[in-house]
């Protein structure tokens, strides 16, 4: 992972927290006050993780262009796709199916990061090294993963302007 992708992960986690998404997910946990488990996971969830939760995967970044800002100063514009996997299960006392819960949660994520049909995104991503240029919603779809379990997947493309070499 480069400094740019590490910065994106940090900025994404900060925007996730600022969008109150942890509270939205934890409200459906049997023990919403639990601090033992996070809601947002990098690549795989913790064993024993309460439902619902999110696993994010950062796909291979693609360099769009390279440029120099003078002798010894080089920058790149990179596209980084991040895939969010929302895992949901039926909740005791909630009449919604796992699919409906997953769809409602993904709508909350879209209202923060983009893609919601009626709500403008609220997320602000600030990198320690470089600049976030744009977040583009790419796609979303659901997959049944069990009798009372559902996974909803959403992809975002983040375009970054990042330094790669300073002499």
N, C-alpha and C positions, 0 to 999 in steps of 0.2 A: 504494500500500500504506500503510495507516495504521500508527500505532505499535503498535496491538493485534495486527494481523496480522504485522507484523515481529517482534514479541515471540514470537508463536506459532511462527513459522519457526525462530527461534533456540532456543526451548525444545524444539521437536520434534527438531532436530538434536542437541541435548545428550542427550535421552532415547534417541535412536537410537544414539549413541556409547556411552552408559552401558549399553545393552542388548547390547553386543558384536556388533551386527549387521554392522558393517564387516568384522570378522574372519570372520564366517560366510560372507559373500559372497566376500571375497578368497581364502578357502580353496579356491575353485573356479577362481581365475584361474591362467593358466599361469605368471605371475610374481606370487605373492601378496605379495611384499615391495615391489611397485611403489608409489611415493608420488606418481607423476605424475598418477594419475587418482583421483577420489573414487568412492565407491560410490553415494552419494546426490546426485542432481542436482535443481536447481530448473528445471522446465519443459522442459529438453532436455539430452541427454547430450553430453559432450565428443567431438569426432571422434576415432576410434581407441579408444574406450572398450572395455576388456575386459568380457567377459560373465562372470557376470551382474551387473546393475546395476539401480538404481531411479531413476525419474523421478517427482518429486512435483509435483502441480499443486494450487494452492489455489484453490478455486472462490469465487465471489462471496459474501462474508459477508452474513448476514441479521441485522438488528437485531431482537431478540425483544422487548425492552422498554427503556424509558428511565426514568431516575430522577434525582432530585437529592438531594445530601447536605447541602443548605443553600445559601445564597446563593453563586452562582458555582462550585458544584461539581456536575458532572453526570457520570453514569455510564450505561453501556449494558451490557445482556446481549446477547452476539452468538453466533450459531451460525456456525461456519466449517467447511466441508467440505473435507477434504484427500483427494485421490486419489493413491494410490501405484501406479505401474506397474512391476511387477517384470519385467524382461526377462531371459530365460534362453535358453541354447543348450546343445546337447550338449557334454559335456566329455570330452576324450580320457582313457581309462582308467576312466571312470565308466559303468556299465551302464544308468543311468537315462536316460529320454528327456528332452527339453527340458521337456515338460509335467510330468514327475515332479519334475525339479529345481525348476521354478517353484513347484509346489505345496508342496514341502518348504521352500523359502525363505519362502513366504507364511505357512506355519505358524510359522516362527521370528518373523516380524514380528508375527503375531497373539499370540504368547506374550509379546511386549513391550508392545504397545499395546491388545490386547483382541480378542476374537472367537474365540480358540482354544477348542475344546470341552472341553478337560480341564486347561488351565493358566490361572491367574489372571494378568492383566496386571501387569507390573512397572514400567512407565513412570511417572515422576513428572515433570510439566511445571510449571516455575516461570517465571512471567512477570516481567519487570522492572517493568512497569506494569500492575497488575491481577491477576486471579486466574483460574486454570484451574479450572472447576467440575466438568466431567465429559468423558470421552471415550467416545463411543458407536460401536461397530462398526456399519456400515450394510449393507455388501454386499461380496461378492467373486465374481469369475468369471474364467475363462481364455479366451484367444483364441490360436489358432494363427497365427503371423505369418510362418512360413517352413518349409522342409522340416525343419530341425533347430532351429527357434526357436519360442519360446512366450512369451506375455505374460500375466501374472496381475495383475488389477486389484483393488484393495481400497479402499473408501471409509470414512473415519472422519469423524464429526462431533465437533467440539470446541466446547463451550460455555464462553464466556469472560465474565467480569465486568471491564469495563475503564473507566478514566476517559476522558472525551472533552473535558472542559473544566474548567479550574481557574482562577478569577479571581485 
